[in-house]
């Protein structure tokens, strides 16, 4: 690091921050892509899909510190000769560091929106319409079958009706309840 000997103290400080942080950022990125995060993850990727508006990650993490210092130090180095007033330079460098963290939050939030739980839950059939596949006997006296689409996939499920008349094959029904993994339906 002999090239830093003739630099002013503030510029040296920016370089002393930028070099190790850049190396650490590079290693962190490589380890993330090959799956060696060491057990530490900043983002809980097991999102439940219910967006409560809260951030699913914390502000004060090592990754966010690295992102901030990366933006801060390289902005200070890049703009050092552009500003006579070094206080303005530091303020701009801090703002860029905060912007790096904000961009990281935005990207992670967008990635979390891509996660979707498409596992089948029979409760998701309530209030949906379906086609009767096998005739459904009247008054819960037996089971028939319906074909229903949930989350873009078709399922063939057992069904019963409370109605006093049977529901024939090909009829359209609405699911009104679920009891013991059997759909309770009514004819539309």
Residue frames as qw, qx, qy, qz and C-alpha x, y, z in Angstrom:
[[0.000, 0.886, 0.464, 0.000, 0.00, 0.00, 0.00],
 [0.474, -0.271, 0.069, 0.835, 2.88, 2.31, -0.77],
 [0.140, 0.462, 0.469, 0.739, 0.73, 4.23, -3.25],
 [0.332, -0.815, -0.455, -0.134, -1.20, 5.73, -0.30],
 [0.590, -0.311, -0.231, 0.709, 1.83, 7.45, 1.30],
 [0.188, 0.028, 0.121, 0.974, 1.42, 10.76, -0.51],
 [0.229, -0.582, -0.609, -0.488, -2.38, 11.02, -0.16],
 [0.260, -0.451, 0.251, -0.816, -4.20, 13.33, 2.24],
 [0.172, -0.089, 0.869, -0.455, -5.56, 11.70, 5.43],
 [0.647, 0.270, 0.329, -0.632, -9.24, 11.71, 4.33],
 [0.695, 0.459, -0.424, -0.356, -8.42, 10.12, 0.98],
 [0.200, 0.329, -0.905, 0.180, -6.25, 7.54, 2.77],
 [0.415, 0.033, 0.702, -0.577, -9.18, 6.76, 5.07],
 [0.749, 0.373, -0.007, -0.548, -11.48, 6.22, 2.08],
 [0.581, 0.448, -0.667, -0.127, -8.91, 3.85, 0.53],
 [0.007, -0.248, 0.891, -0.381, -8.34, 2.00, 3.84],
 [0.600, 0.174, 0.520, -0.582, -12.08, 1.39, 4.00],
 [0.700, 0.477, -0.192, -0.495, -12.60, 0.62, 0.30],
 [0.376, 0.458, -0.798, -0.106, -9.94, -2.05, -0.22],
 [0.083, -0.072, 0.952, -0.286, -10.79, -4.52, 2.57],
 [0.545, 0.327, 0.449, -0.628, -14.54, -3.92, 2.19],
 [0.617, 0.499, -0.361, -0.490, -14.33, -4.60, -1.56],
 [0.268, 0.305, -0.914, 0.002, -12.39, -7.82, -0.96],
 [0.250, 0.092, 0.830, -0.490, -14.86, -8.90, 1.73],
 [0.604, 0.419, 0.143, -0.663, -17.81, -8.03, -0.53],
 [0.531, 0.444, -0.630, -0.353, -16.31, -10.09, -3.35],
 [0.120, 0.147, -0.962, 0.194, -15.76, -13.08, -1.06],
 [0.391, 0.221, 0.623, -0.640, -19.23, -12.71, 0.42],
 [0.634, 0.440, -0.143, -0.620, -20.78, -12.62, -3.06],
 [0.444, 0.348, -0.808, -0.172, -18.85, -15.69, -4.21],
 [0.034, -0.025, 0.924, -0.379, -19.76, -17.61, -1.05],
 [0.530, 0.292, 0.363, -0.709, -23.42, -16.65, -1.47],
 [0.654, 0.429, -0.354, -0.512, -23.50, -17.97, -5.03],
 [0.488, 0.249, -0.836, -0.018, -21.81, -21.25, -4.18],
 [0.738, -0.461, -0.380, -0.313, -23.89, -21.70, -1.02],
 [0.657, -0.097, -0.511, 0.546, -21.25, -21.27, 1.66],
 [0.164, -0.775, -0.058, -0.607, -22.90, -18.54, 3.68],
 [0.268, 0.239, -0.710, 0.606, -21.61, -20.08, 6.90],
 [0.249, -0.479, -0.810, 0.230, -25.08, -20.39, 8.37],
 [0.017, -0.499, -0.270, 0.823, -25.58, -16.63, 8.56],
 [0.176, 0.488, 0.634, 0.573, -28.38, -15.36, 6.41],
 [0.022, 0.104, 0.190, -0.976, -29.73, -11.85, 6.47],
 [0.539, 0.031, -0.226, -0.811, -33.02, -12.74, 4.82],
 [0.498, 0.047, 0.811, -0.303, -35.57, -15.29, 5.96],
 [0.249, 0.169, -0.668, -0.680, -36.44, -16.95, 2.66],
 [0.097, -0.329, -0.939, 0.033, -39.29, -18.88, 4.32],
 [0.235, 0.010, 0.073, -0.969, -41.76, -16.06, 3.79],
 [0.291, 0.327, 0.856, -0.276, -45.38, -16.89, 4.51],
 [0.150, 0.401, 0.646, 0.632, -46.66, -14.70, 1.69],
 [0.179, -0.862, -0.473, 0.017, -48.66, -12.42, 4.00],
 [0.396, 0.376, -0.072, 0.835, -47.19, -8.98, 3.45],
 [0.367, -0.749, -0.482, 0.268, -47.65, -7.12, 6.70],
 [0.162, 0.952, -0.020, 0.260, -45.56, -4.20, 5.53],
 [0.560, -0.739, 0.353, 0.129, -42.73, -5.07, 7.92],
 [0.401, 0.669, -0.618, -0.103, -39.31, -5.67, 6.50],
 [0.982, -0.145, -0.095, -0.076, -38.50, -9.40, 6.66],
 [0.772, 0.153, -0.255, 0.561, -34.88, -8.58, 7.44],
 [0.458, -0.763, -0.198, 0.411, -32.95, -6.41, 9.85],
 [0.278, 0.951, -0.083, 0.103, -31.28, -3.09, 9.14],
 [0.179, -0.809, 0.555, -0.077, -28.14, -3.63, 11.23],
 [0.975, -0.001, 0.208, 0.077, -26.42, -6.64, 9.70],
 [0.534, -0.425, 0.465, 0.564, -22.91, -7.33, 8.48],
 [0.472, 0.399, 0.616, 0.489, -24.13, -7.42, 4.89],
 [0.079, 0.934, 0.318, 0.143, -25.76, -3.99, 5.18],
 [0.409, -0.808, 0.196, 0.376, -22.64, -2.58, 6.85],
 [0.557, -0.110, 0.575, 0.589, -20.56, -3.87, 3.95],
 [0.328, 0.669, 0.547, 0.383, -23.01, -2.38, 1.42],
 [0.133, -0.978, -0.137, 0.087, -22.93, 0.98, 3.19],
 [0.475, -0.663, 0.351, 0.460, -19.14, 1.07, 3.47],
 [0.574, 0.192, 0.596, 0.528, -18.78, 0.04, -0.17],
 [0.214, 0.826, 0.409, 0.324, -20.91, 2.93, -1.40],
 [0.324, -0.931, -0.010, 0.168, -19.43, 5.36, 1.13],
 [0.575, -0.510, 0.395, 0.503, -15.76, 4.64, 0.44],
 [0.519, 0.229, 0.576, 0.589, -15.86, 4.39, -3.34],
 [0.117, 0.905, 0.349, 0.211, -17.95, 7.55, -3.59],
 [0.386, -0.871, 0.116, 0.282, -15.39, 9.35, -1.42],
 [0.580, -0.252, 0.515, 0.578, -12.54, 8.13, -3.62],
 [0.426, 0.504, 0.595, 0.459, -14.36, 8.89, -6.88],
 [0.040, 0.902, 0.302, 0.306, -15.45, 12.41, -5.95],
 [0.619, -0.535, -0.146, 0.556, -12.49, 13.45, -3.78],
 [0.367, -0.111, 0.231, 0.894, -11.03, 15.87, -6.32],
 [0.002, 0.578, 0.581, 0.573, -14.44, 17.23, -7.40],
 [0.392, -0.847, -0.310, -0.182, -15.25, 18.90, -4.05],
 [0.242, 0.556, -0.417, 0.676, -13.15, 21.48, -2.23],
 [0.510, -0.439, 0.355, -0.649, -15.37, 21.26, 0.84],
 [0.283, 0.160, -0.944, 0.051, -14.66, 17.84, 2.34],
 [0.339, 0.137, 0.675, -0.641, -17.72, 18.05, 4.63],
 [0.669, 0.385, -0.065, -0.632, -19.95, 18.09, 1.54],
 [0.480, 0.364, -0.777, -0.181, -17.98, 15.14, 0.15],
 [0.010, -0.060, 0.926, -0.374, -18.52, 13.14, 3.35],
 [0.516, 0.269, 0.417, -0.698, -22.25, 13.97, 3.36],
 [0.669, 0.417, -0.354, -0.504, -22.58, 12.84, -0.26],
 [0.333, 0.291, -0.896, 0.034, -20.59, 9.67, 0.48],
 [0.242, 0.059, 0.805, -0.538, -22.88, 8.88, 3.44],
 [0.628, 0.361, 0.147, -0.674, -25.97, 9.44, 1.28],
 [0.603, 0.399, -0.611, -0.322, -24.62, 7.11, -1.41],
 [0.104, 0.178, -0.941, 0.267, -23.83, 4.50, 1.27],
 [0.442, 0.214, 0.598, -0.633, -27.41, 4.74, 2.55],
 [0.655, 0.432, -0.207, -0.584, -28.63, 4.47, -1.07],
 [0.360, 0.317, -0.872, -0.099, -26.63, 1.22, -1.47],
 [0.136, 0.062, 0.887, -0.436, -28.42, -0.24, 1.57],
 [0.539, 0.376, 0.276, -0.702, -31.81, 1.00, 0.26],
 [0.576, 0.417, -0.535, -0.456, -31.18, -0.60, -3.14],
 [0.170, 0.161, -0.964, 0.127, -30.28, -3.86, -1.37],
 [0.340, 0.221, 0.685, -0.604, -33.57, -3.71, 0.61],
 [0.593, 0.443, -0.068, -0.669, -35.51, -3.01, -2.58],
 [0.465, 0.363, -0.758, -0.278, -33.91, -5.92, -4.44],
 [0.024, 0.025, -0.955, 0.294, -34.50, -8.36, -1.60],
 [0.453, 0.312, 0.467, -0.692, -38.13, -7.23, -1.28],
 [0.615, 0.438, -0.330, -0.567, -38.62, -7.85, -5.02],
 [0.327, 0.258, -0.908, -0.047, -37.01, -11.28, -4.74],
 [0.177, 0.090, 0.844, -0.499, -39.28, -12.18, -1.81],
 [0.586, 0.346, 0.114, -0.724, -42.31, -11.26, -3.91],
 [0.529, 0.351, -0.674, -0.377, -41.29, -14.04, -6.30],
 [0.042, 0.065, -0.967, 0.243, -41.62, -16.68, -3.61],
 [0.646, -0.101, -0.143, -0.743, -45.03, -18.27, -3.70],
 [0.341, -0.112, 0.892, -0.276, -46.52, -21.15, -1.75],
 [0.590, 0.151, -0.450, -0.653, -48.33, -23.35, -4.27],
 [0.047, 0.018, -0.982, 0.180, -48.83, -26.30, -1.97],
 [0.440, -0.375, -0.589, -0.565, -52.37, -27.63, -2.07],
 [0.098, 0.052, 0.703, -0.702, -54.54, -26.92, 0.96],
 [0.040, -0.455, -0.862, -0.220, -58.06, -28.26, 0.85],
 [0.062, -0.681, -0.454, 0.571, -59.30, -25.15, 2.68],
 [0.030, -0.371, 0.321, 0.871, -58.48, -23.13, -0.45],
 [0.001, 0.260, 0.845, 0.468, -61.36, -24.85, -2.25],
 [0.020, 0.625, 0.652, -0.429, -64.06, -23.11, -0.19],
 [0.264, 0.765, 0.160, -0.565, -66.21, -20.74, -2.31],
 [0.014, 0.389, -0.692, -0.608, -64.69, -22.10, -5.54],
 [0.815, 0.298, 0.054, -0.494, -66.71, -23.65, -8.33],
 [0.242, -0.326, 0.892, 0.199, -66.06, -27.10, -9.76],
 [0.654, 0.157, -0.479, -0.564, -67.46, -29.68, -12.17],
 [0.793, -0.208, 0.486, -0.303, -69.06, -32.88, -10.89],
 [0.211, 0.447, -0.828, -0.265, -67.08, -35.86, -12.17],
 [0.278, -0.183, -0.943, -0.021, -68.98, -38.69, -10.43],
 [0.419, -0.603, -0.393, -0.553, -72.59, -38.17, -9.32],
 [0.029, 0.219, -0.634, 0.741, -72.94, -36.89, -5.76],
 [0.324, -0.457, -0.826, -0.063, -75.72, -38.73, -3.80],
 [0.280, -0.712, -0.169, -0.621, -78.31, -36.62, -1.95],
 [0.609, -0.714, 0.036, -0.345, -78.30, -35.67, 1.74],
 [0.110, -0.673, 0.710, -0.176, -74.74, -36.82, 2.53],
 [0.933, -0.058, 0.259, -0.244, -75.78, -40.43, 1.81],
 [0.887, 0.088, 0.258, 0.373, -72.62, -41.10, -0.18],
 [0.253, -0.659, 0.283, 0.649, -69.62, -39.52, -1.87],
 [0.702, 0.677, 0.189, 0.111, -69.19, -38.32, -5.42],
 [0.619, -0.223, 0.179, 0.731, -66.20, -36.69, -7.05],
 [0.259, 0.947, 0.132, -0.135, -65.54, -33.20, -8.39],
 [0.683, 0.210, 0.091, 0.694, -62.78, -31.71, -10.49],
 [0.164, -0.968, -0.154, 0.110, -61.62, -28.38, -9.11],
 [0.597, 0.508, -0.134, 0.607, -58.83, -25.98, -9.97],
 [0.494, -0.855, -0.052, 0.148, -56.81, -24.53, -7.10],
 [0.311, -0.756, 0.389, 0.424, -53.70, -22.37, -7.68],
 [0.399, 0.628, -0.492, -0.452, -53.67, -23.34, -11.33],
 [0.136, 0.210, -0.963, -0.106, -53.72, -27.11, -10.88],
 [0.717, -0.177, -0.320, -0.594, -56.65, -29.51, -11.14],
 [0.131, -0.208, 0.886, -0.393, -57.62, -31.85, -8.34],
 [0.608, -0.240, -0.618, -0.438, -60.14, -34.66, -8.20],
 [0.074, -0.209, 0.687, -0.692, -61.69, -34.64, -4.73],
 [0.174, -0.413, -0.892, 0.050, -64.45, -36.44, -2.85],
 [0.202, -0.164, 0.034, -0.965, -67.63, -34.43, -2.37],
 [0.062, -0.460, -0.869, 0.170, -70.98, -34.65, -0.57],
 [0.141, -0.384, -0.227, -0.884, -74.07, -32.47, -0.65],
 [0.156, 0.156, 0.678, -0.701, -76.62, -31.41, 1.96],
 [0.469, 0.138, -0.266, -0.831, -79.26, -31.06, -0.75],
 [0.703, 0.082, 0.586, -0.396, -82.26, -33.41, -0.90],
 [0.843, 0.517, 0.074, -0.126, -81.50, -34.22, -4.55],
 [0.787, -0.162, 0.328, 0.496, -78.44, -35.81, -6.11],
 [0.161, 0.834, -0.256, -0.461, -76.09, -33.76, -8.28],
 [0.911, 0.342, 0.222, 0.070, -75.42, -35.40, -11.63],
 [0.651, -0.156, 0.341, 0.660, -72.12, -35.66, -13.52],
 [0.339, 0.438, 0.387, 0.738, -71.29, -32.55, -15.49],
 [0.221, -0.902, -0.347, -0.128, -73.14, -30.16, -13.15],
 [0.306, 0.509, -0.307, 0.743, -71.39, -27.08, -11.82],
 [0.618, -0.640, -0.444, 0.109, -71.18, -26.80, -8.05],
 [0.025, 0.779, -0.313, 0.543, -69.86, -24.43, -5.41],
 [0.600, -0.084, -0.676, 0.420, -67.86, -25.63, -2.40],
 [0.362, -0.777, -0.103, -0.505, -69.47, -24.37, 0.80],
 [0.576, -0.679, 0.404, -0.209, -67.44, -26.23, 3.45],
 [0.558, 0.375, -0.736, 0.073, -64.86, -28.94, 4.07],
 [0.744, -0.458, 0.321, -0.366, -65.41, -31.78, 6.56],
 [0.781, -0.273, 0.553, 0.099, -62.83, -34.51, 7.12],
 [0.189, -0.363, 0.655, 0.635, -61.15, -33.76, 3.77],
 [0.248, 0.465, 0.805, 0.271, -64.49, -34.10, 1.94],
 [0.043, -0.059, -0.147, -0.986, -65.95, -31.12, 0.14],
 [0.203, 0.577, 0.713, -0.343, -69.49, -30.11, 1.06],
 [0.094, -0.010, 0.462, 0.882, -71.04, -28.64, -2.11],
 [0.411, 0.568, 0.521, -0.487, -74.20, -27.13, -3.47],
 [0.496, 0.425, 0.599, 0.463, -75.47, -27.04, -7.04],
 [0.057, -0.340, 0.058, 0.937, -75.28, -23.72, -8.85]]
